[in-house]
């Protein structure tokens, strides 16, 4: 009987100590792991900001490759959401939503685990030595359970650290395997939803090496402006060039001007049309039109890195007037429709 009492007292003391210690243990869990990737910042960033790329490297996706996954919101960036449902207890059910996105620099995600609570995750992309990126993946959560919350933090922290190490190693392998790793981190590239516009256009067929393309475009725009003035139409935006065909020996394009609505009769070779409506990726080109090929190379590389599909003809928007602006200050927006 005495031994039994001693055991009970010992158990009570241990439980008391556990309770006292539990009251003072931190209930905030923070995990942060880093890795250096041999690629510019835009490459690993593109695998994070587009949540559809996560199954390629995310450790929990590898635990259950058959889990149900739903994507909502924009293709990438703030508002993009990924929800999942798995029968595997290690994966469970939840969602993640990008709440902050600084291109090529920082992504912050809100995690919702349903009854298990909320958490935040973040990714930092820092350029180190030339062509390399330090990627930091962090996790923060408050486990607000009296007494036991601190112990859960002690147990779960190392488990999450282990998976983060695996995830970063997979992200490194994936990023370094991408063929076109062109550095576009200094370029201004955005993904936008664009509205359709009514336009009047003229078509031109020539070759990519034609030295008189600018003159041909100038004549087309002159005729379009003449139609607008003669018929009393209202111009609603800057001039546009839509590339309809680009091959080794063929370059076909439509020069267009947005208008409010069609009035009067259009002259020969001038036709009415509507521009693309939907999701597009845009790069801002600053400088001479002759160097636009560099911006095309950059945006095509980034589309490839993001894993997106081009679904229509690209177009250029000439923001300022070349007759009133020096070449080095010319602004051109280049768009590609994507999904």
C-alpha positions in Angstrom: 0.0 0.0 0.0 2.8 2.3 0.9 4.5 1.7 -2.5 1.2 2.4 -4.2 1.0 5.8 -2.5 4.6 6.6 -3.4 3.8 5.8 -7.1 0.7 8.0 -7.0 2.7 10.8 -5.4 5.5 10.4 -8.0 2.9 10.5 -10.8 1.3 13.6 -9.3 4.6 15.3 -9.0 5.5 14.5 -12.6 2.2 15.6 -13.9 2.5 18.8 -11.9 5.9 19.5 -13.3 4.6 18.8 -16.8 1.8 21.2 -16.3 4.0 23.9 -14.8 6.6 23.5 -17.6 3.8 23.5 -20.2 2.5 26.8 -18.9 5.8 28.4 -19.6 6.7 26.8 -22.9 6.3 29.0 -26.0 3.2 28.2 -28.1 4.6 29.9 -31.2 6.3 27.6 -33.6 8.8 29.0 -36.1 10.8 27.0 -38.7 13.2 28.4 -41.2 15.5 26.6 -43.6 17.6 27.8 -46.6 19.4 26.5 -49.6 21.5 28.0 -52.4 20.3 27.3 -56.0 22.4 27.7 -59.1 19.9 29.8 -61.0 18.8 33.5 -60.9 16.1 34.5 -58.5 13.3 34.5 -61.1 13.7 30.7 -61.7 12.9 29.3 -58.1 10.5 32.2 -57.6 8.5 31.1 -60.7 8.1 27.6 -59.1 6.5 29.2 -56.0 4.4 32.1 -57.2 2.6 29.7 -59.6 1.0 27.3 -57.2 0.3 24.8 -60.0 4.1 24.2 -60.0 4.2 23.1 -56.3 3.4 19.3 -56.9 6.7 19.2 -58.8 8.7 19.9 -55.6 6.5 20.2 -52.6 7.3 17.3 -50.1 3.7 16.7 -49.1 2.6 16.3 -52.7 5.2 13.5 -52.9 3.7 11.8 -49.8 0.3 11.5 -51.5 0.5 12.0 -55.3 -3.2 11.1 -55.6 -4.7 13.7 -53.3 -7.5 15.9 -54.7 -6.2 19.4 -55.6 -8.2 22.5 -56.7 -6.8 25.8 -57.9 -8.6 29.1 -57.7 -8.0 32.7 -58.3 -5.3 34.2 -60.6 -2.6 32.0 -62.2 0.1 33.4 -59.9 0.7 36.0 -57.3 -1.6 37.5 -54.7 -5.0 35.8 -54.5 -3.8 32.5 -56.1 -5.2 29.6 -54.0 -4.5 25.9 -53.8 -6.8 23.5 -51.8 -6.1 19.9 -51.2 -7.8 16.8 -49.7 -5.9 13.6 -48.8 -6.7 10.4 -46.9 -3.1 10.4 -45.6 -2.9 11.8 -42.1 0.5 13.4 -42.9 -1.1 15.5 -45.6 -4.7 16.0 -44.5 -7.0 18.7 -45.8 -6.4 22.4 -46.2 -5.7 25.3 -48.4 -3.0 27.9 -49.1 -3.5 31.4 -50.5 -0.8 33.8 -51.5 -1.3 37.0 -49.5 1.8 38.9 -50.4 4.0 38.7 -53.5 7.0 40.9 -54.4 8.3 39.6 -57.7 11.6 37.7 -57.6 12.0 38.6 -53.9 9.3 37.5 -51.5 6.1 35.4 -51.3 3.9 35.0 -48.2 1.2 32.4 -47.9 -1.7 31.9 -45.5 -2.2 28.2 -44.6 -5.7 27.0 -43.5 -5.8 23.6 -41.9 -9.4 23.7 -41.0 -10.1 22.6 -37.4 -6.3 22.4 -36.9 -6.0 26.2 -37.2 -4.1 28.7 -39.4 -0.5 29.3 -40.1 1.7 31.4 -42.4 4.6 30.3 -44.7 7.0 32.6 -46.5 9.7 32.3 -49.2 12.6 34.7 -49.6 14.7 34.9 -52.8 18.1 36.6 -52.4 20.7 36.9 -55.2 24.1 35.8 -53.9 27.1 35.3 -56.2 26.5 35.8 -59.8 23.6 33.7 -61.1 22.8 32.0 -57.8 20.0 32.4 -55.4 19.6 31.8 -51.6 16.1 30.5 -51.0 14.7 30.7 -47.5 11.5 28.8 -46.6 9.8 29.7 -43.3 6.8 28.7 -41.3 5.0 30.4 -38.4 2.1 29.1 -36.3 0.5 29.7 -32.9 -0.8 26.5 -31.2 -3.1 28.1 -28.7 -3.8 25.0 -26.6 -3.4 25.5 -22.8 -0.5 23.5 -21.4 -0.1 21.1 -24.3 0.5 23.8 -27.0 4.1 24.2 -26.1 4.8 20.4 -26.2 3.1 20.2 -29.6 5.5 22.9 -30.9 8.4 20.9 -29.6 7.3 17.8 -31.4 6.1 19.3 -34.7 9.0 21.7 -35.2 11.6 19.0 -36.1 9.0 17.2 -38.3 8.3 20.3 -40.3 12.1 21.1 -40.6 12.7 17.7 -42.0 10.1 18.2 -44.7 11.3 21.7 -45.5 14.8 20.4 -46.1 13.4 17.8 -48.5 11.2 20.4 -50.3 14.1 22.8 -50.7 16.3 20.1 -52.1 13.6 19.2 -54.7 13.1 22.9 -55.5 16.9 23.2 -56.1 16.9 20.1 -58.4 13.8 21.4 -60.3 15.1 24.9 -60.7 18.6 23.8 -61.9 17.0 21.4 -64.4 15.1 24.2 -66.2 16.7 24.7 -69.7 16.1 28.4 -70.2 17.3 30.1 -67.0 17.6 33.5 -68.5 17.9 36.2 -65.7 14.8 38.4 -65.9 14.9 39.6 -62.3 15.6 43.2 -63.3 12.7 43.3 -65.7 9.2 44.6 -64.9 6.9 41.6 -65.7 3.3 41.3 -64.5 0.3 38.9 -65.1 -2.9 40.8 -65.8 -6.5 40.4 -66.8 -7.1 42.5 -69.9 -10.3 43.6 -71.4 -11.2 43.4 -75.1 -11.2 46.6 -77.1 -12.8 47.7 -80.4 -10.1 48.5 -82.9 -9.6 49.4 -86.5 -6.7 47.7 -88.2 -4.6 47.2 -91.3 -2.7 44.0 -92.1 0.9 43.8 -93.4 2.9 40.9 -94.7 6.7 41.1 -94.9 9.8 39.3 -93.7 11.6 39.6 -90.3 14.6 41.2 -91.8 12.7 43.9 -93.7 14.5 47.2 -93.1 11.4 49.2 -93.9 9.0 47.8 -91.3 8.9 51.1 -89.4 7.9 53.0 -92.5 5.2 50.4 -93.4 3.8 50.7 -89.8 3.9 54.5 -90.0 1.9 54.5 -93.3 -0.7 52.1 -91.8 -1.1 54.2 -88.7 -1.4 57.3 -90.8 -4.3 55.7 -92.8 -6.0 54.5 -89.6 -5.8 58.0 -88.0 -7.2 59.5 -91.3 -10.2 57.1 -91.0 -10.7 58.1 -87.4 -10.7 61.8 -88.2 -12.8 61.7 -91.4 -15.5 59.6 -89.7 -15.5 61.4 -86.3 -14.5 58.4 -84.3 -12.9 58.7 -80.9 -9.5 57.1 -80.1 -9.5 55.3 -76.7 -5.9 54.1 -76.4 -2.4 54.0 -77.8 -1.5 52.2 -81.0 -1.2 48.4 -81.0 0.6 45.9 -83.2 -0.6 42.3 -83.2 1.8 39.7 -84.5 -0.3 37.2 -86.4 2.5 35.1 -87.9 6.2 34.9 -87.2 8.3 32.4 -89.1 11.9 32.3 -90.5 10.9 34.1 -93.7 7.4 35.4 -92.8 6.3 38.3 -90.6 2.6 39.2 -90.6 1.1 41.7 -88.3 -2.0 44.0 -87.8 -1.5 47.6 -86.9 -4.5 48.7 -84.9 -5.9 51.7 -83.0 -8.5 51.3 -80.2 -11.7 53.3 -80.8 -14.9 54.0 -78.9 -17.2 52.7 -81.7 -17.3 52.4 -85.4 -18.6 55.4 -87.4 -18.9 55.9 -91.2 -17.3 53.9 -93.9 -13.8 52.5 -93.5 -11.5 52.9 -96.4 -10.0 49.9 -98.4 -7.9 47.5 -96.4 -9.0 49.0 -93.1 -11.1 46.6 -91.0 -12.9 46.4 -87.6 -11.8 43.9 -85.0 -11.7 43.2 -81.3 -8.6 42.5 -79.2 -8.0 39.6 -76.9 -9.9 39.4 -73.5 -8.5 37.3 -70.7 -5.2 36.6 -68.8 -2.0 37.9 -70.3 1.6 38.3 -69.2 3.2 41.7 -69.8 6.7 43.0 -69.9 7.6 46.7 -70.0 10.3 47.5 -72.6 12.2 50.8 -72.2 14.2 51.9 -75.1 14.4 51.8 -78.9 12.0 49.6 -80.9 15.1 48.0 -82.5 15.9 46.3 -79.1 12.5 44.8 -78.6 13.8 41.4 -79.3 15.5 41.3 -75.9 12.2 41.9 -74.2 10.6 39.1 -76.3 13.4 36.8 -75.3 12.9 37.7 -71.6 9.1 37.3 -71.5 9.3 34.0 -73.5 11.9 32.7 -71.0 9.8 33.6 -68.0 6.6 32.1 -69.6 8.6 28.8 -69.9 9.9 29.1 -66.3 6.4 29.6 -65.0 5.2 26.6 -66.9 2.5 28.6 -68.7 1.0 28.0 -72.2 0.7 30.7 -74.8 -2.9 30.7 -76.1 -3.0 33.4 -78.8 -1.1 36.1 -80.7 1.2 38.5 -78.9 0.8 42.2 -79.2 2.7 45.4 -78.5 1.3 48.7 -77.1 3.2 51.9 -77.8 2.7 54.0 -74.7 4.4 57.2 -75.9 4.8 59.0 -79.3 8.2 58.3 -81.0 8.0 61.7 -82.8 8.0 63.4 -79.4 10.1 61.1 -77.3 13.8 60.2 -77.4 14.5 56.6 -78.2 16.0 55.7 -74.8 12.7 56.8 -73.2 10.3 55.0 -75.4 7.9 52.7 -73.5 6.4 49.6 -75.1 4.3 47.0 -73.4 4.6 43.5 -74.8 1.7 41.1 -74.0 1.3 37.3 -74.5 -2.1 35.7 -73.8 -1.6 32.7 -71.4 -3.2 30.0 -69.4 
